[in-house]
Amino acid sequence: MFVNILVKLFGLAVSLGAGTLANKTLEGLWEKKTGKPAPKDGTDLNDSLPGVLVFAVVSAGVGAIVHVLTQRGTKSALARMKKTADEV
């Protein structure tokens, strides 16, 4: 039980780290391609609406991918641990 909590906390930490890394990478790519900083504030009228929408959609997609992969990784680790514990 205690190990399950540790694995879940580790999965949360990996998820947060991967999300932060993906976000920084996306912001860097955005700035490199457009020459402008990533539109982080959707209410800033200096940023074009299409640009804000594209960044929001891409950012949400990357976030969803990171979330799914880390959740699946955590679930897989828990299943492996359960299988190993059953064999012992």
C-alpha positions in Angstrom: 0.0 0.0 0.0 2.8 2.4 1.0 4.7 1.6 -2.2 1.6 2.3 -4.3 1.4 5.8 -2.8 5.0 6.4 -3.6 4.6 5.2 -7.2 1.6 7.5 -7.6 3.5 10.5 -6.1 6.4 9.7 -8.4 4.0 9.6 -11.3 2.7 13.0 -10.3 6.2 14.4 -10.0 7.1 13.0 -13.5 3.8 14.4 -14.9 4.5 17.9 -13.5 8.1 17.8 -14.7 7.2 16.6 -18.2 4.4 19.1 -18.5 6.7 22.0 -17.5 9.4 20.7 -19.9 6.9 20.4 -22.8 5.5 23.8 -22.1 8.9 25.5 -22.1 9.8 23.6 -25.3 6.6 24.6 -27.0 7.1 28.3 -25.9 10.7 28.2 -27.3 9.6 26.6 -30.6 6.8 29.2 -30.9 9.2 32.1 -30.4 11.7 30.6 -32.8 9.1 30.1 -35.6 7.1 33.3 -35.1 9.8 35.7 -33.7 7.3 36.6 -31.0 6.9 35.3 -27.4 4.2 32.7 -26.9 0.8 34.2 -26.2 0.3 33.2 -22.6 -2.4 35.7 -21.9 -5.5 35.2 -24.1 -6.8 38.7 -23.2 -3.8 40.6 -24.5 -5.1 42.4 -27.5 -1.6 42.8 -28.9 -1.6 39.1 -29.8 -3.6 38.0 -32.8 -6.6 35.9 -32.1 -5.6 33.2 -34.6 -2.2 33.0 -33.0 -3.6 32.7 -29.5 -6.1 30.0 -30.6 -3.4 28.0 -32.4 -1.1 28.2 -29.4 -3.9 27.2 -27.0 -4.9 24.2 -29.1 -1.4 23.0 -29.5 -0.6 23.6 -25.8 -3.7 21.7 -24.8 -2.9 18.8 -27.1 0.7 18.5 -25.8 -0.7 18.7 -22.2 -3.2 15.9 -22.9 -0.5 13.7 -24.5 1.8 14.2 -21.5 -1.0 13.4 -19.1 -2.0 10.2 -20.9 1.5 8.9 -21.2 2.4 9.6 -17.5 -0.9 8.1 -16.3 -0.3 5.0 -18.4 3.2 4.7 -17.2 2.1 4.9 -13.6 -0.6 2.3 -14.1 1.8 0.1 -15.8 4.3 0.4 -13.0 1.6 -0.4 -10.4 0.6 -3.5 -12.4 4.2 -4.7 -12.7 4.6 -4.3 -8.9 1.4 -6.1 -8.2 2.4 -9.0 -10.5 5.9 -9.2 -8.9 4.3 -9.1 -5.4 1.9 -12.0 -6.4 4.9 -14.1 -7.6 6.8 -13.7 -4.4 
